[in-house]
């Protein structure tokens, strides 16, 4: 019979609680013949900076959450909005372009993420090697064999070295002119491969376009990364913005094997509180604050992406996450999704998914106006 190995940082009693939860027993983990409630939503909302004192800069959001999914440019900026006060969308652009304090590149689950530039080296070193094989496979499917992919990366490097930041449209045109295959999805997978190899990131904004730059030109020469120290930092920083959680949540969020999630947690075992519900959190965490006021969250908000389950937030509203992996903008009331919303023609439209109290609906309408002000400032 197969027995799941117990992580070294877990006590025997704590492991019984974790395993009971993993086996799907209803109502949370079972310990000593009593039910332990599921992880409190309020604690995670506080960790996420959706409840409590708002943050004051885009960089502070990057520091708290470590990585914000960024393939939807508006969604990434709205993730910053929901967690800050006194910040507008152009502050994100300034951090990307002038301060070079933020960047966007493929990390974690092989998806574009917004991160602080200072966190890029070690997070890249940890999370991208697992994507090399899939990069090569997808390029072959797009008609770009391995030798052609290597030549393409050399051309990308030479072009950006000569011309500096280029939008995806302009860089693709340069590659087309050089005879590099970019048809279909070949271009985006070439850029994914170049990013995974540490050659490029998305750095400054050129008008409304996000430009590619060489890492060495934008950030300087890369430094060596100690993998064991990086795994410890990953676990610590993940819990800052996502605790309480467990090693499976960490591994899922980072796109790493479970053994790496366990190793990271084990490396900071002395910093952890072991909880009765089978989760861990950093010691000394302040008590959770009251649930946040009604608020609009953007597409791919980190609140839906940080753990193995999003059931506490989404509840019955499964349509907020489509079968093909699209995460829709949604409205949050008392920490749970109650509506979806969209923006078109300079107007926010909110579609309630069930009964919403009149005062909460009015609060969401007021927040919709703040969304427009944030994006247009």
TORKOL-4160 file (C-alpha; in steps of 0.2 Angstrom, whole numbers, padded with zeros to 4 digits, m for minus):
377
<pt num="1" X="0000" Y="0000" Z="0000"/>
<pt num="2" X="0006" Y="0017" Z="m0004"/>
<pt num="3" X="0010" Y="0029" Z="0010"/>
<pt num="4" X="0013" Y="0047" Z="0008"/>
<pt num="5" X="0029" Y="0052" Z="0016"/>
<pt num="6" X="0028" Y="0065" Z="0030"/>
<pt num="7" X="0037" Y="0081" Z="0027"/>
<pt num="8" X="0051" Y="0083" Z="0040"/>
<pt num="9" X="0045" Y="0100" Z="0046"/>
<pt num="10" X="0028" Y="0092" Z="0052"/>
<pt num="11" X="0025" Y="0085" Z="0068"/>
<pt num="12" X="0016" Y="0068" Z="0069"/>
<pt num="13" X="0000" Y="0075" Z="0076"/>
<pt num="14" X="0000" Y="0089" Z="0063"/>
<pt num="15" X="0003" Y="0076" Z="0049"/>
<pt num="16" X="m0013" Y="0067" Z="0055"/>
<pt num="17" X="m0023" Y="0083" Z="0053"/>
<pt num="18" X="m0015" Y="0087" Z="0036"/>
<pt num="19" X="m0018" Y="0069" Z="0029"/>
<pt num="20" X="m0036" Y="0069" Z="0035"/>
<pt num="21" X="m0039" Y="0085" Z="0025"/>
<pt num="22" X="m0030" Y="0078" Z="0010"/>
<pt num="23" X="m0041" Y="0062" Z="0010"/>
<pt num="24" X="m0056" Y="0073" Z="0008"/>
<pt num="25" X="m0065" Y="0071" Z="0024"/>
<pt num="26" X="m0079" Y="0084" Z="0025"/>
<pt num="27" X="m0079" Y="0100" Z="0035"/>
<pt num="28" X="m0060" Y="0101" Z="0036"/>
<pt num="29" X="m0047" Y="0091" Z="0045"/>
<pt num="30" X="m0051" Y="0078" Z="0058"/>
<pt num="31" X="m0041" Y="0079" Z="0074"/>
<pt num="32" X="m0044" Y="0070" Z="0091"/>
<pt num="33" X="m0062" Y="0066" Z="0086"/>
<pt num="34" X="m0067" Y="0084" Z="0082"/>
<pt num="35" X="m0068" Y="0094" Z="0067"/>
<pt num="36" X="m0056" Y="0108" Z="0063"/>
<pt num="37" X="m0063" Y="0122" Z="0052"/>
<pt num="38" X="m0056" Y="0126" Z="0035"/>
<pt num="39" X="m0042" Y="0139" Z="0034"/>
<pt num="40" X="m0050" Y="0156" Z="0039"/>
<pt num="41" X="m0053" Y="0167" Z="0024"/>
<pt num="42" X="m0050" Y="0183" Z="0034"/>
<pt num="43" X="m0032" Y="0178" Z="0037"/>
<pt num="44" X="m0028" Y="0176" Z="0018"/>
<pt num="45" X="m0037" Y="0192" Z="0014"/>
<pt num="46" X="m0026" Y="0201" Z="0026"/>
<pt num="47" X="m0011" Y="0193" Z="0020"/>
<pt num="48" X="m0016" Y="0198" Z="0002"/>
<pt num="49" X="m0017" Y="0216" Z="0008"/>
<pt num="50" X="m0036" Y="0216" Z="0003"/>
<pt num="51" X="m0040" Y="0219" Z="0021"/>
<pt num="52" X="m0032" Y="0230" Z="0033"/>
<pt num="53" X="m0020" Y="0245" Z="0030"/>
<pt num="54" X="m0018" Y="0248" Z="0011"/>
<pt num="55" X="m0001" Y="0247" Z="0003"/>
<pt num="56" X="0007" Y="0263" Z="m0004"/>
<pt num="57" X="0016" Y="0259" Z="m0020"/>
<pt num="58" X="0016" Y="0246" Z="m0034"/>
<pt num="59" X="0033" Y="0240" Z="m0027"/>
<pt num="60" X="0025" Y="0236" Z="m0010"/>
<pt num="61" X="0012" Y="0225" Z="m0019"/>
<pt num="62" X="0026" Y="0216" Z="m0027"/>
<pt num="63" X="0035" Y="0214" Z="m0010"/>
<pt num="64" X="0019" Y="0207" Z="m0002"/>
<pt num="65" X="0013" Y="0195" Z="m0015"/>
<pt num="66" X="0030" Y="0191" Z="m0023"/>
<pt num="67" X="0022" Y="0188" Z="m0040"/>
<pt num="68" X="0006" Y="0194" Z="m0048"/>
<pt num="69" X="0000" Y="0185" Z="m0064"/>
<pt num="70" X="0002" Y="0198" Z="m0078"/>
<pt num="71" X="m0003" Y="0191" Z="m0095"/>
<pt num="72" X="m0018" Y="0203" Z="m0094"/>
<pt num="73" X="m0010" Y="0221" Z="m0092"/>
<pt num="74" X="m0026" Y="0229" Z="m0085"/>
<pt num="75" X="m0028" Y="0214" Z="m0073"/>
<pt num="76" X="m0011" Y="0216" Z="m0066"/>
<pt num="77" X="m0013" Y="0235" Z="m0064"/>
<pt num="78" X="m0030" Y="0232" Z="m0055"/>
<pt num="79" X="m0022" Y="0219" Z="m0043"/>
<pt num="80" X="m0011" Y="0234" Z="m0038"/>
<pt num="81" X="m0026" Y="0245" Z="m0037"/>
<pt num="82" X="m0036" Y="0234" Z="m0025"/>
<pt num="83" X="m0022" Y="0233" Z="m0013"/>
<pt num="84" X="m0016" Y="0251" Z="m0012"/>
<pt num="85" X="m0021" Y="0269" Z="m0008"/>
<pt num="86" X="m0015" Y="0284" Z="m0017"/>
<pt num="87" X="m0009" Y="0274" Z="m0032"/>
<pt num="88" X="m0014" Y="0275" Z="m0051"/>
<pt num="89" X="m0011" Y="0265" Z="m0066"/>
<pt num="90" X="0003" Y="0276" Z="m0072"/>
<pt num="91" X="0013" Y="0273" Z="m0056"/>
<pt num="92" X="0014" Y="0255" Z="m0062"/>
<pt num="93" X="0020" Y="0261" Z="m0079"/>
<pt num="94" X="0033" Y="0272" Z="m0071"/>
<pt num="95" X="0039" Y="0258" Z="m0060"/>
<pt num="96" X="0041" Y="0247" Z="m0076"/>
<pt num="97" X="0049" Y="0261" Z="m0087"/>
<pt num="98" X="0058" Y="0274" Z="m0077"/>
<pt num="99" X="0062" Y="0266" Z="m0060"/>
<pt num="100" X="0065" Y="0249" Z="m0067"/>
<pt num="101" X="0059" Y="0243" Z="m0050"/>
<pt num="102" X="0046" Y="0231" Z="m0058"/>
<pt num="103" X="0046" Y="0220" Z="m0073"/>
<pt num="104" X="0035" Y="0206" Z="m0082"/>
<pt num="105" X="0041" Y="0190" Z="m0088"/>
<pt num="106" X="0037" Y="0171" Z="m0088"/>
<pt num="107" X="0039" Y="0164" Z="m0071"/>
<pt num="108" X="0031" Y="0151" Z="m0059"/>
<pt num="109" X="0018" Y="0142" Z="m0068"/>
<pt num="110" X="0025" Y="0146" Z="m0085"/>
<pt num="111" X="0014" Y="0162" Z="m0086"/>
<pt num="112" X="0018" Y="0180" Z="m0087"/>
<pt num="113" X="0020" Y="0188" Z="m0069"/>
<pt num="114" X="0023" Y="0205" Z="m0063"/>
<pt num="115" X="0038" Y="0205" Z="m0050"/>
<pt num="116" X="0050" Y="0217" Z="m0042"/>
<pt num="117" X="0066" Y="0218" Z="m0052"/>
<pt num="118" X="0076" Y="0213" Z="m0036"/>
<pt num="119" X="0066" Y="0197" Z="m0035"/>
<pt num="120" X="0068" Y="0192" Z="m0053"/>
<pt num="121" X="0085" Y="0184" Z="m0052"/>
<pt num="122" X="0082" Y="0171" Z="m0039"/>
<pt num="123" X="0063" Y="0168" Z="m0044"/>
<pt num="124" X="0069" Y="0165" Z="m0062"/>
<pt num="125" X="0082" Y="0153" Z="m0057"/>
<pt num="126" X="0070" Y="0143" Z="m0047"/>
<pt num="127" X="0055" Y="0142" Z="m0057"/>
<pt num="128" X="0060" Y="0142" Z="m0076"/>
<pt num="129" X="0071" Y="0127" Z="m0078"/>
<pt num="130" X="0055" Y="0116" Z="m0077"/>
<pt num="131" X="0049" Y="0124" Z="m0093"/>
<pt num="132" X="0063" Y="0121" Z="m0105"/>
<pt num="133" X="0057" Y="0104" Z="m0111"/>
<pt num="134" X="0039" Y="0111" Z="m0114"/>
<pt num="135" X="0047" Y="0126" Z="m0123"/>
<pt num="136" X="0056" Y="0115" Z="m0135"/>
<pt num="137" X="0041" Y="0104" Z="m0138"/>
<pt num="138" X="0029" Y="0118" Z="m0142"/>
<pt num="139" X="0042" Y="0126" Z="m0154"/>
<pt num="140" X="0044" Y="0110" Z="m0163"/>
<pt num="141" X="0025" Y="0109" Z="m0165"/>
<pt num="142" X="0026" Y="0127" Z="m0172"/>
<pt num="143" X="0038" Y="0121" Z="m0185"/>
<pt num="144" X="0054" Y="0128" Z="m0176"/>
<pt num="145" X="0066" Y="0113" Z="m0172"/>
<pt num="146" X="0079" Y="0115" Z="m0159"/>
<pt num="147" X="0093" Y="0121" Z="m0170"/>
<pt num="148" X="0082" Y="0134" Z="m0178"/>
<pt num="149" X="0076" Y="0140" Z="m0160"/>
<pt num="150" X="0094" Y="0142" Z="m0155"/>
<pt num="151" X="0098" Y="0153" Z="m0170"/>
<pt num="152" X="0082" Y="0163" Z="m0167"/>
<pt num="153" X="0087" Y="0166" Z="m0149"/>
<pt num="154" X="0104" Y="0173" Z="m0156"/>
<pt num="155" X="0095" Y="0184" Z="m0168"/>
<pt num="156" X="0083" Y="0191" Z="m0154"/>
<pt num="157" X="0099" Y="0194" Z="m0143"/>
<pt num="158" X="0108" Y="0203" Z="m0157"/>
<pt num="159" X="0093" Y="0213" Z="m0162"/>
<pt num="160" X="0089" Y="0220" Z="m0144"/>
<pt num="161" X="0107" Y="0223" Z="m0141"/>
<pt num="162" X="0108" Y="0234" Z="m0156"/>
<pt num="163" X="0091" Y="0243" Z="m0155"/>
<pt num="164" X="0087" Y="0243" Z="m0137"/>
<pt num="165" X="0069" Y="0241" Z="m0131"/>
<pt num="166" X="0057" Y="0235" Z="m0144"/>
<pt num="167" X="0038" Y="0231" Z="m0143"/>
<pt num="168" X="0033" Y="0213" Z="m0148"/>
<pt num="169" X="0026" Y="0220" Z="m0164"/>
<pt num="170" X="0042" Y="0228" Z="m0169"/>
<pt num="171" X="0053" Y="0214" Z="m0163"/>
<pt num="172" X="0043" Y="0201" Z="m0173"/>
<pt num="173" X="0045" Y="0212" Z="m0189"/>
<pt num="174" X="0064" Y="0212" Z="m0187"/>
<pt num="175" X="0064" Y="0193" Z="m0185"/>
<pt num="176" X="0053" Y="0191" Z="m0200"/>
<pt num="177" X="0065" Y="0201" Z="m0210"/>
<pt num="178" X="0079" Y="0190" Z="m0204"/>
<pt num="179" X="0070" Y="0175" Z="m0210"/>
<pt num="180" X="0065" Y="0168" Z="m0192"/>
<pt num="181" X="0049" Y="0159" Z="m0192"/>
<pt num="182" X="0036" Y="0168" Z="m0182"/>
<pt num="183" X="0020" Y="0162" Z="m0189"/>
<pt num="184" X="0006" Y="0156" Z="m0178"/>
<pt num="185" X="0011" Y="0154" Z="m0160"/>
<pt num="186" X="0030" Y="0153" Z="m0165"/>
<pt num="187" X="0034" Y="0171" Z="m0160"/>
<pt num="188" X="0027" Y="0170" Z="m0142"/>
<pt num="189" X="0035" Y="0153" Z="m0139"/>
<pt num="190" X="0052" Y="0160" Z="m0145"/>
<pt num="191" X="0050" Y="0174" Z="m0133"/>
<pt num="192" X="0045" Y="0162" Z="m0119"/>
<pt num="193" X="0060" Y="0152" Z="m0123"/>
<pt num="194" X="0071" Y="0167" Z="m0123"/>
<pt num="195" X="0064" Y="0173" Z="m0106"/>
<pt num="196" X="0066" Y="0155" Z="m0098"/>
<pt num="197" X="0084" Y="0156" Z="m0104"/>
<pt num="198" X="0087" Y="0172" Z="m0095"/>
<pt num="199" X="0090" Y="0183" Z="m0110"/>
<pt num="200" X="0074" Y="0194" Z="m0110"/>
<pt num="201" X="0061" Y="0202" Z="m0100"/>
<pt num="202" X="0047" Y="0214" Z="m0103"/>
<pt num="203" X="0053" Y="0230" Z="m0096"/>
<pt num="204" X="0048" Y="0248" Z="m0101"/>
<pt num="205" X="0032" Y="0254" Z="m0108"/>
<pt num="206" X="0033" Y="0262" Z="m0126"/>
<pt num="207" X="0017" Y="0271" Z="m0126"/>
<pt num="208" X="0004" Y="0258" Z="m0124"/>
<pt num="209" X="0015" Y="0244" Z="m0129"/>
<pt num="210" X="0026" Y="0234" Z="m0117"/>
<pt num="211" X="0044" Y="0232" Z="m0124"/>
<pt num="212" X="0056" Y="0218" Z="m0123"/>
<pt num="213" X="0074" Y="0221" Z="m0117"/>
<pt num="214" X="0089" Y="0211" Z="m0113"/>
<pt num="215" X="0091" Y="0206" Z="m0095"/>
<pt num="216" X="0109" Y="0211" Z="m0095"/>
<pt num="217" X="0106" Y="0229" Z="m0102"/>
<pt num="218" X="0091" Y="0232" Z="m0091"/>
<pt num="219" X="0096" Y="0224" Z="m0074"/>
<pt num="220" X="0114" Y="0221" Z="m0076"/>
<pt num="221" X="0124" Y="0205" Z="m0077"/>
<pt num="222" X="0115" Y="0191" Z="m0067"/>
<pt num="223" X="0121" Y="0185" Z="m0051"/>
<pt num="224" X="0123" Y="0167" Z="m0045"/>
<pt num="225" X="0109" Y="0160" Z="m0035"/>
<pt num="226" X="0110" Y="0147" Z="m0021"/>
<pt num="227" X="0095" Y="0136" Z="m0024"/>
<pt num="228" X="0093" Y="0130" Z="m0006"/>
<pt num="229" X="0093" Y="0148" Z="0000"/>
<pt num="230" X="0081" Y="0153" Z="m0014"/>
<pt num="231" X="0069" Y="0139" Z="m0009"/>
<pt num="232" X="0069" Y="0146" Z="0009"/>
<pt num="233" X="0066" Y="0163" Z="0003"/>
<pt num="234" X="0052" Y="0157" Z="m0009"/>
<pt num="235" X="0043" Y="0149" Z="0005"/>
<pt num="236" X="0045" Y="0163" Z="0017"/>
<pt num="237" X="0039" Y="0176" Z="0004"/>
<pt num="238" X="0025" Y="0165" Z="m0002"/>
<pt num="239" X="0018" Y="0164" Z="0016"/>
<pt num="240" X="0019" Y="0183" Z="0018"/>
<pt num="241" X="0006" Y="0186" Z="0005"/>
<pt num="242" X="m0003" Y="0169" Z="0005"/>
<pt num="243" X="m0002" Y="0162" Z="0023"/>
<pt num="244" X="m0009" Y="0151" Z="0030"/>
<pt num="245" X="m0005" Y="0138" Z="0017"/>
<pt num="246" X="0004" Y="0122" Z="0015"/>
<pt num="247" X="0018" Y="0114" Z="0004"/>
<pt num="248" X="0005" Y="0109" Z="m0009"/>
<pt num="249" X="m0001" Y="0127" Z="m0010"/>
<pt num="250" X="0016" Y="0133" Z="m0012"/>
<pt num="251" X="0021" Y="0120" Z="m0025"/>
<pt num="252" X="0005" Y="0124" Z="m0035"/>
<pt num="253" X="0008" Y="0143" Z="m0035"/>
<pt num="254" X="0026" Y="0142" Z="m0040"/>
<pt num="255" X="0024" Y="0128" Z="m0053"/>
<pt num="256" X="0037" Y="0118" Z="m0044"/>
<pt num="257" X="0037" Y="0099" Z="m0039"/>
<pt num="258" X="0030" Y="0095" Z="m0022"/>
<pt num="259" X="0047" Y="0090" Z="m0016"/>
<pt num="260" X="0053" Y="0108" Z="m0018"/>
<pt num="261" X="0038" Y="0115" Z="m0009"/>
<pt num="262" X="0042" Y="0104" Z="0006"/>
<pt num="263" X="0060" Y="0108" Z="0005"/>
<pt num="264" X="0056" Y="0127" Z="0006"/>
<pt num="265" X="0045" Y="0125" Z="0021"/>
<pt num="266" X="0057" Y="0113" Z="0029"/>
<pt num="267" X="0071" Y="0126" Z="0027"/>
<pt num="268" X="0061" Y="0139" Z="0037"/>
<pt num="269" X="0053" Y="0127" Z="0050"/>
<pt num="270" X="0059" Y="0137" Z="0064"/>
<pt num="271" X="0049" Y="0152" Z="0058"/>
<pt num="272" X="0033" Y="0143" Z="0056"/>
<pt num="273" X="0018" Y="0141" Z="0067"/>
<pt num="274" X="0010" Y="0123" Z="0065"/>
<pt num="275" X="m0009" Y="0125" Z="0064"/>
<pt num="276" X="m0023" Y="0113" Z="0069"/>
<pt num="277" X="m0031" Y="0114" Z="0052"/>
<pt num="278" X="m0015" Y="0106" Z="0044"/>
<pt num="279" X="m0008" Y="0123" Z="0037"/>
<pt num="280" X="0007" Y="0133" Z="0042"/>
<pt num="281" X="0010" Y="0152" Z="0044"/>
<pt num="282" X="0024" Y="0163" Z="0049"/>
<pt num="283" X="0026" Y="0166" Z="0067"/>
<pt num="284" X="0020" Y="0182" Z="0074"/>
<pt num="285" X="0007" Y="0185" Z="0061"/>
<pt num="286" X="m0005" Y="0199" Z="0067"/>
<pt num="287" X="m0023" Y="0194" Z="0070"/>
<pt num="288" X="m0034" Y="0196" Z="0054"/>
<pt num="289" X="m0043" Y="0212" Z="0052"/>
<pt num="290" X="m0062" Y="0214" Z="0048"/>
<pt num="291" X="m0066" Y="0208" Z="0030"/>
<pt num="292" X="m0063" Y="0221" Z="0016"/>
<pt num="293" X="m0076" Y="0233" Z="0010"/>
<pt num="294" X="m0085" Y="0228" Z="m0007"/>
<pt num="295" X="m0072" Y="0229" Z="m0021"/>
<pt num="296" X="m0070" Y="0226" Z="m0039"/>
<pt num="297" X="m0055" Y="0214" Z="m0043"/>
<pt num="298" X="m0048" Y="0212" Z="m0060"/>
<pt num="299" X="m0045" Y="0197" Z="m0072"/>
<pt num="300" X="m0032" Y="0184" Z="m0064"/>
<pt num="301" X="m0033" Y="0192" Z="m0047"/>
<pt num="302" X="m0020" Y="0184" Z="m0036"/>
<pt num="303" X="m0034" Y="0180" Z="m0023"/>
<pt num="304" X="m0040" Y="0166" Z="m0035"/>
<pt num="305" X="m0022" Y="0159" Z="m0040"/>
<pt num="306" X="m0013" Y="0157" Z="m0023"/>
<pt num="307" X="m0019" Y="0140" Z="m0017"/>
<pt num="308" X="m0024" Y="0123" Z="m0023"/>
<pt num="309" X="m0042" Y="0128" Z="m0020"/>
<pt num="310" X="m0052" Y="0144" Z="m0023"/>
<pt num="311" X="m0068" Y="0137" Z="m0017"/>
<pt num="312" X="m0069" Y="0149" Z="m0002"/>
<pt num="313" X="m0069" Y="0164" Z="m0013"/>
<pt num="314" X="m0078" Y="0158" Z="m0029"/>
<pt num="315" X="m0091" Y="0146" Z="m0020"/>
<pt num="316" X="m0105" Y="0141" Z="m0033"/>
<pt num="317" X="m0099" Y="0154" Z="m0046"/>
<pt num="318" X="m0088" Y="0143" Z="m0056"/>
<pt num="319" X="m0091" Y="0153" Z="m0072"/>
<pt num="320" X="m0078" Y="0166" Z="m0065"/>
<pt num="321" X="m0065" Y="0153" Z="m0071"/>
<pt num="322" X="m0068" Y="0146" Z="m0088"/>
<pt num="323" X="m0063" Y="0128" Z="m0094"/>
<pt num="324" X="m0049" Y="0135" Z="m0104"/>
<pt num="325" X="m0041" Y="0145" Z="m0090"/>
<pt num="326" X="m0048" Y="0162" Z="m0091"/>
<pt num="327" X="m0050" Y="0171" Z="m0075"/>
<pt num="328" X="m0064" Y="0184" Z="m0076"/>
<pt num="329" X="m0065" Y="0201" Z="m0067"/>
<pt num="330" X="m0076" Y="0199" Z="m0052"/>
<pt num="331" X="m0083" Y="0208" Z="m0037"/>
<pt num="332" X="m0079" Y="0204" Z="m0019"/>
<pt num="333" X="m0092" Y="0206" Z="m0004"/>
<pt num="334" X="m0087" Y="0200" Z="0013"/>
<pt num="335" X="m0072" Y="0191" Z="0005"/>
<pt num="336" X="m0083" Y="0181" Z="m0007"/>
<pt num="337" X="m0087" Y="0183" Z="m0026"/>
<pt num="338" X="m0104" Y="0190" Z="m0029"/>
<pt num="339" X="m0103" Y="0197" Z="m0047"/>
<pt num="340" X="m0094" Y="0198" Z="m0062"/>
<pt num="341" X="m0090" Y="0214" Z="m0071"/>
<pt num="342" X="m0083" Y="0221" Z="m0087"/>
<pt num="343" X="m0077" Y="0238" Z="m0094"/>
<pt num="344" X="m0081" Y="0244" Z="m0112"/>
<pt num="345" X="m0083" Y="0261" Z="m0119"/>
<pt num="346" X="m0077" Y="0269" Z="m0104"/>
<pt num="347" X="m0091" Y="0261" Z="m0093"/>
<pt num="348" X="m0091" Y="0248" Z="m0080"/>
<pt num="349" X="m0105" Y="0235" Z="m0081"/>
<pt num="350" X="m0108" Y="0224" Z="m0065"/>
<pt num="351" X="m0118" Y="0208" Z="m0067"/>
<pt num="352" X="m0124" Y="0201" Z="m0050"/>
<pt num="353" X="m0123" Y="0182" Z="m0048"/>
<pt num="354" X="m0136" Y="0181" Z="m0034"/>
<pt num="355" X="m0144" Y="0192" Z="m0021"/>
<pt num="356" X="m0133" Y="0207" Z="m0015"/>
<pt num="357" X="m0138" Y="0219" Z="m0002"/>
<pt num="358" X="m0143" Y="0236" Z="m0008"/>
<pt num="359" X="m0129" Y="0245" Z="0002"/>
<pt num="360" X="m0116" Y="0232" Z="m0005"/>
<pt num="361" X="m0122" Y="0235" Z="m0023"/>
<pt num="362" X="m0120" Y="0254" Z="m0020"/>
<pt num="363" X="m0103" Y="0251" Z="m0013"/>
<pt num="364" X="m0098" Y="0241" Z="m0029"/>
<pt num="365" X="m0105" Y="0255" Z="m0040"/>
<pt num="366" X="m0094" Y="0268" Z="m0031"/>
<pt num="367" X="m0079" Y="0257" Z="m0033"/>
<pt num="368" X="m0083" Y="0255" Z="m0051"/>
<pt num="369" X="m0080" Y="0274" Z="m0052"/>
<pt num="370" X="m0064" Y="0273" Z="m0043"/>
<pt num="371" X="m0058" Y="0259" Z="m0056"/>
<pt num="372" X="m0061" Y="0272" Z="m0070"/>
<pt num="373" X="m0052" Y="0285" Z="m0061"/>
<pt num="374" X="m0037" Y="0274" Z="m0057"/>
<pt num="375" X="m0036" Y="0268" Z="m0075"/>
<pt num="376" X="m0038" Y="0285" Z="m0083"/>
<pt num="377" X="m0026" Y="0295" Z="m0071"/>
